[in-house]
Amino acid sequence: MNWALAGNRSVVQRLLQLGFAAAVLAALAGCAAHSGSELPSAGTDITTESDLTPARKLAQIRLDLAVDYYKRGQTKVALDEVKRALVADPNFAEAYNMRGLIYMRLEDYPLADDSFRRALALKPRDGAILHNYGWMLCQQKHFARADEQFQKALAIPSYGDRAKTLKAQGVCQLQAGEKKQAEATLARAYEFDAGDPVVGYNLAELMFERNDLKRAQFYIGRINNTELANAQSLWLGIRIDRRLGDRTAMARLGDQLQQKFPDSPEATAYQQGRFDE
């Protein structure tokens, strides 16, 4: 897994590698979801079974099927189910939100944009939809507009996915070259979820870049002392320890890197002493 979100390859590809594609892609995702799931939330309103019209109940069944197909990677089948949901109930914001996620996966951004706009027209204060639309705008490099959507989501008192949205906002700020803002945003995300390796890694890298080495060592150490450690995090830890002059810690991480990830580019760089590339 690759946790650096500001390198040469696209952020989307890195997030896909991290396994939270549906949420962050729409997050890191992306990113706004049912609690414990990767798909859109029902929004901020509390709706019970008795509130649902027959049309909405039918649409909900179709949307549930769409979600299931989407999670299984059957994207076009999921799209068919979303279309059926919208035929049953043309005012179903969550179905438009799901349609936006599907079109994002299909890389049809004009239709994804239209879907999220329709969803927000129906539910303008739904944090999940605002988050997903913000992430889509970020992928299209509309950074200021993306940030606006993230801020709107975070301003909703009842919005529950703050860590996810702050992470996505920080990633977007990194892509925009706003490193100071990104660090502040990711630090807020870290307060909500200190165990998120994407957030921790990128904070460590930002601090390493500006030579705040002790804090960089703290953040990367929280990752490297767990089973979440990978070649990239170990390599960053090695470079931080080298700059600090801690040869013992550097050698310990180097041994881990070569034993666990012997074929990685980072292991090759370590063996060749290419610490400053």
ZIMOBEL-V617281 format. One record per residue. N is the residue number from 0. RES is the residue in three letters. SS is DSSP state (h for helix, s for strand, l for the rest). BURIAL is b if it has 16 or more other ideal C-beta (glycine too) atoms within 10 Angstrom, else e. Layout:
<<N & RES & SS & BURIAL> <N & RES & SS & BURIAL>>
This chain:
<<0 & MET & l & e> <1 & ASN & l & b> <2 & TRP & l & b> <3 & ALA & l & b> <4 & LEU & l & b> <5 & ALA & l & b> <6 & GLY & l & e> <7 & ASN & l & e> <8 & ARG & l & e> <9 & SER & l & e> <10 & VAL & h & b> <11 & VAL & h & b> <12 & GLN & h & e> <13 & ARG & h & b> <14 & LEU & h & b> <15 & LEU & h & b> <16 & GLN & h & e> <17 & LEU & h & b> <18 & GLY & l & e> <19 & PHE & l & b> <20 & ALA & h & b> <21 & ALA & h & b> <22 & ALA & h & b> <23 & VAL & h & b> <24 & LEU & h & b> <25 & ALA & l & b> <26 & ALA & l & b> <27 & LEU & l & b> <28 & ALA & l & b> <29 & GLY & l & b> <30 & CYS & l & b> <31 & ALA & l & b> <32 & ALA & l & b> <33 & HIS & l & e> <34 & SER & l & e> <35 & GLY & l & e> <36 & SER & l & e> <37 & GLU & l & b> <38 & LEU & l & b> <39 & PRO & l & b> <40 & SER & l & b> <41 & ALA & l & b> <42 & GLY & l & b> <43 & THR & l & e> <44 & ASP & l & e> <45 & ILE & l & e> <46 & THR & l & e> <47 & THR & l & e> <48 & GLU & h & e> <49 & SER & h & e> <50 & ASP & h & e> <51 & LEU & l & e> <52 & THR & l & e> <53 & PRO & h & e> <54 & ALA & h & e> <55 & ARG & h & b> <56 & LYS & h & e> <57 & LEU & h & b> <58 & ALA & h & b> <59 & GLN & h & b> <60 & ILE & h & e> <61 & ARG & h & b> <62 & LEU & h & b> <63 & ASP & h & e> <64 & LEU & h & b> <65 & ALA & h & b> <66 & VAL & h & b> <67 & ASP & h & e> <68 & TYR & h & b> <69 & TYR & h & b> <70 & LYS & h & e> <71 & ARG & l & e> <72 & GLY & l & e> <73 & GLN & l & e> <74 & THR & h & b> <75 & LYS & h & e> <76 & VAL & h & e> <77 & ALA & h & b> <78 & LEU & h & b> <79 & ASP & h & b> <80 & GLU & h & b> <81 & VAL & h & b> <82 & LYS & h & e> <83 & ARG & h & b> <84 & ALA & h & b> <85 & LEU & h & b> <86 & VAL & h & e> <87 & ALA & h & b> <88 & ASP & l & b> <89 & PRO & l & e> <90 & ASN & l & e> <91 & PHE & l & b> <92 & ALA & h & b> <93 & GLU & h & b> <94 & ALA & h & b> <95 & TYR & h & b> <96 & ASN & h & b> <97 & MET & h & b> <98 & ARG & h & b> <99 & GLY & h & b> <100 & LEU & h & b> <101 & ILE & h & b> <102 & TYR & h & b> <103 & MET & h & b> <104 & ARG & h & b> <105 & LEU & l & e> <106 & GLU & l & e> <107 & ASP & l & e> <108 & TYR & h & e> <109 & PRO & h & e> <110 & LEU & h & e> <111 & ALA & h & b> <112 & ASP & h & b> <113 & ASP & h & e> <114 & SER & h & b> <115 & PHE & h & b> <116 & ARG & h & e> <117 & ARG & h & b> <118 & ALA & h & b> <119 & LEU & h & b> <120 & ALA & h & e> <121 & LEU & h & b> <122 & LYS & l & b> <123 & PRO & l & e> <124 & ARG & l & b> <125 & ASP & l & b> <126 & GLY & h & b> <127 & ALA & h & b> <128 & ILE & h & b> <129 & LEU & h & b> <130 & HIS & h & b> <131 & ASN & h & b> <132 & TYR & h & b> <133 & GLY & h & b> <134 & TRP & h & b> <135 & MET & h & b> <136 & LEU & h & b> <137 & CYS & h & b> <138 & GLN & h & b> <139 & GLN & l & e> <140 & LYS & l & e> <141 & HIS & l & b> <142 & PHE & h & b> <143 & ALA & h & e> <144 & ARG & h & e> <145 & ALA & h & b> <146 & ASP & h & b> <147 & GLU & h & e> <148 & GLN & h & b> <149 & PHE & h & b> <150 & GLN & h & e> <151 & LYS & h & b> <152 & ALA & h & b> <153 & LEU & h & b> <154 & ALA & l & e> <155 & ILE & l & e> <156 & PRO & l & e> <157 & SER & l & e> <158 & TYR & l & b> <159 & GLY & l & e> <160 & ASP & l & b> <161 & ARG & h & b> <162 & ALA & h & b> <163 & LYS & h & b> <164 & THR & h & b> <165 & LEU & h & b> <166 & LYS & h & b> <167 & ALA & h & b> <168 & GLN & h & b> <169 & GLY & h & b> <170 & VAL & h & b> <171 & CYS & h & b> <172 & GLN & h & b> <173 & LEU & h & b> <174 & GLN & h & b> <175 & ALA & l & b> <176 & GLY & l & e> <177 & GLU & l & b> <178 & LYS & h & e> <179 & LYS & h & e> <180 & GLN & h & b> <181 & ALA & h & b> <182 & GLU & h & b> <183 & ALA & h & e> <184 & THR & h & b> <185 & LEU & h & b> <186 & ALA & h & e> <187 & ARG & h & b> <188 & ALA & h & b> <189 & TYR & h & b> <190 & GLU & h & e> <191 & PHE & h & e> <192 & ASP & l & e> <193 & ALA & l & e> <194 & GLY & l & e> <195 & ASP & l & b> <196 & PRO & h & b> <197 & VAL & h & b> <198 & VAL & h & b> <199 & GLY & h & b> <200 & TYR & h & b> <201 & ASN & h & b> <202 & LEU & h & b> <203 & ALA & h & b> <204 & GLU & h & b> <205 & LEU & h & b> <206 & MET & h & b> <207 & PHE & h & b> <208 & GLU & h & e> <209 & ARG & l & e> <210 & ASN & l & e> <211 & ASP & l & b> <212 & LEU & h & b> <213 & LYS & h & e> <214 & ARG & h & e> <215 & ALA & h & b> <216 & GLN & h & b> <217 & PHE & h & e> <218 & TYR & h & b> <219 & ILE & h & b> <220 & GLY & h & b> <221 & ARG & h & b> <222 & ILE & h & b> <223 & ASN & h & b> <224 & ASN & l & e> <225 & THR & l & e> <226 & GLU & l & e> <227 & LEU & l & b> <228 & ALA & l & b> <229 & ASN & l & b> <230 & ALA & h & b> <231 & GLN & h & b> <232 & SER & h & b> <233 & LEU & h & b> <234 & TRP & h & b> <235 & LEU & h & b> <236 & GLY & h & b> <237 & ILE & h & b> <238 & ARG & h & b> <239 & ILE & h & b> <240 & ASP & h & b> <241 & ARG & h & b> <242 & ARG & h & b> <243 & LEU & h & e> <244 & GLY & l & e> <245 & ASP & l & e> <246 & ARG & h & e> <247 & THR & h & e> <248 & ALA & h & b> <249 & MET & h & b> <250 & ALA & h & e> <251 & ARG & h & b> <252 & LEU & h & b> <253 & GLY & h & b> <254 & ASP & h & e> <255 & GLN & h & b> <256 & LEU & h & b> <257 & GLN & h & b> <258 & GLN & h & e> <259 & LYS & h & e> <260 & PHE & l & b> <261 & PRO & l & e> <262 & ASP & l & e> <263 & SER & l & b> <264 & PRO & h & e> <265 & GLU & h & b> <266 & ALA & h & b> <267 & THR & h & e> <268 & ALA & h & b> <269 & TYR & h & b> <270 & GLN & h & e> <271 & GLN & h & e> <272 & GLY & l & e> <273 & ARG & l & e> <274 & PHE & l & e> <275 & ASP & l & e> <276 & GLU & l & e>>
